[in-house]
């Protein structure tokens, strides 16, 4: 199977993963940044005026699986967060959230960081039981 087609999973990706498919361009998204390692796009259900995701192109389920071999990739994700947040209008601060596992309310099991911000301070972001 050729990896040049839109339906073929690239090396290090899963064929049926939503974020792998977005990274490959098989599913449309409102991308704001992409390079060889990561892609950033607007969240389809924003929780703040500025809300986008930063996603590695390689499939890593979550932080449990992101050991030190992913150090440079994780650094890259954090390294672009501030610049992209400012470009999207979060000029007076933002929140970076990585949901991990069931208890952490991870919905898509492909590592990703939510960047949230806007003109007004964000709420606490924590639901207490």
C-alpha positions as CSV (number, residue, x, y, z in Angstrom):
1,X,0.0,0.0,0.0
2,X,1.4,3.4,-1.0
3,X,1.7,6.1,1.8
4,X,1.2,8.8,-0.8
5,X,-2.6,8.4,-0.9
6,X,-4.8,10.3,1.5
7,X,-6.3,7.0,3.0
8,X,-3.0,5.3,3.8
9,X,-1.7,5.7,7.3
10,X,1.8,7.3,7.4
11,X,4.6,5.8,9.4
12,X,3.9,6.1,13.1
13,X,0.2,6.8,12.7
14,X,-3.0,4.8,13.1
15,X,-5.3,4.4,10.2
16,X,-8.5,4.9,12.2
17,X,-7.4,7.6,14.7
18,X,-9.3,10.9,14.3
19,X,-6.2,13.1,14.9
20,X,-3.9,11.0,12.7
21,X,-6.5,11.4,9.9
22,X,-6.6,15.2,10.5
23,X,-2.8,15.3,10.4
24,X,-2.8,13.5,7.1
25,X,-5.4,15.8,5.7
26,X,-8.1,13.1,5.3
27,X,-10.5,15.1,7.6
28,X,-10.9,18.8,7.1
29,X,-9.9,21.1,9.9
30,X,-9.2,24.8,10.4
31,X,-5.4,24.5,10.7
32,X,-3.4,27.4,12.1
33,X,0.0,25.8,12.0
34,X,1.7,22.7,10.7
35,X,5.3,21.4,10.3
36,X,6.9,18.0,10.0
37,X,6.2,17.1,13.6
38,X,3.0,18.8,14.8
39,X,-0.3,20.3,13.5
40,X,-2.4,22.9,15.3
41,X,-6.1,23.5,14.5
42,X,-9.2,25.1,16.0
43,X,-11.3,23.0,18.3
44,X,-14.7,22.0,16.8
45,X,-16.4,22.7,20.1
46,X,-14.5,25.7,21.6
47,X,-14.7,26.2,25.4
48,X,-13.1,29.7,25.1
49,X,-12.9,32.5,22.5
50,X,-9.4,31.1,21.7
51,X,-9.4,27.3,21.7
52,X,-7.1,25.3,19.5
53,X,-5.3,21.9,19.7
54,X,-1.7,21.1,19.2
55,X,-1.3,17.5,18.0
56,X,1.8,15.5,17.2
57,X,1.7,13.8,13.8
58,X,3.1,10.6,15.3
59,X,0.4,8.6,17.2
60,X,1.1,8.6,20.9
61,X,-2.0,7.7,22.9
62,X,-1.3,10.0,25.9
63,X,1.3,11.1,28.4
64,X,1.5,7.6,29.9
65,X,3.1,6.6,26.6
66,X,5.2,9.8,26.0
67,X,8.4,8.8,27.7
68,X,11.8,10.6,27.2
69,X,12.1,9.5,23.6
70,X,9.3,12.1,22.9
71,X,11.1,14.9,24.8
72,X,11.9,16.9,21.7
73,X,8.3,16.5,20.4
74,X,6.8,17.6,23.7
75,X,9.1,20.5,23.8
76,X,8.1,21.5,20.3
77,X,4.4,21.4,21.2
78,X,5.1,23.7,24.2
79,X,7.5,25.8,22.2
80,X,4.9,26.9,19.6
81,X,2.0,27.3,22.1
82,X,2.8,30.9,23.1
83,X,3.4,32.2,19.6
84,X,0.2,30.6,18.3
85,X,-1.9,31.7,21.3
86,X,-0.8,35.3,20.6
87,X,-1.5,35.0,16.9
88,X,-5.0,33.7,17.7
89,X,-5.7,36.6,20.0
90,X,-4.8,35.4,23.5
91,X,-2.6,38.4,24.2
92,X,-3.1,38.6,28.0
93,X,-2.5,34.9,28.9
94,X,-3.8,31.5,28.1
95,X,-4.2,28.0,29.6
96,X,-2.6,24.9,28.2
97,X,-4.4,21.6,29.1
98,X,-3.5,18.0,28.4
99,X,-6.3,15.6,29.4
100,X,-4.8,12.2,30.2
101,X,-6.8,9.0,30.5
102,X,-10.4,8.3,31.6
103,X,-10.1,10.2,34.9
104,X,-8.4,13.1,33.1
105,X,-11.3,13.2,30.7
106,X,-9.3,12.4,27.6
107,X,-11.8,12.0,24.8
108,X,-9.5,11.3,21.8
109,X,-6.8,8.9,22.6
110,X,-4.1,10.7,20.6
111,X,-1.9,13.0,22.7
112,X,-2.9,16.6,22.3
113,X,-2.7,19.9,24.1
114,X,-5.7,22.3,24.3
115,X,-4.7,26.0,24.2
116,X,-7.5,28.2,25.7
117,X,-7.6,32.0,26.1
118,X,-9.4,35.1,25.1
119,X,-9.9,38.7,26.2
120,X,-11.3,37.9,29.7
121,X,-10.0,35.7,32.5
122,X,-10.9,32.0,32.2
123,X,-12.9,30.2,34.9
124,X,-11.2,27.8,37.3
125,X,-11.6,24.9,34.8
126,X,-12.0,22.3,37.5
127,X,-15.3,20.6,38.3
128,X,-15.3,19.5,41.9
129,X,-17.4,16.5,42.9
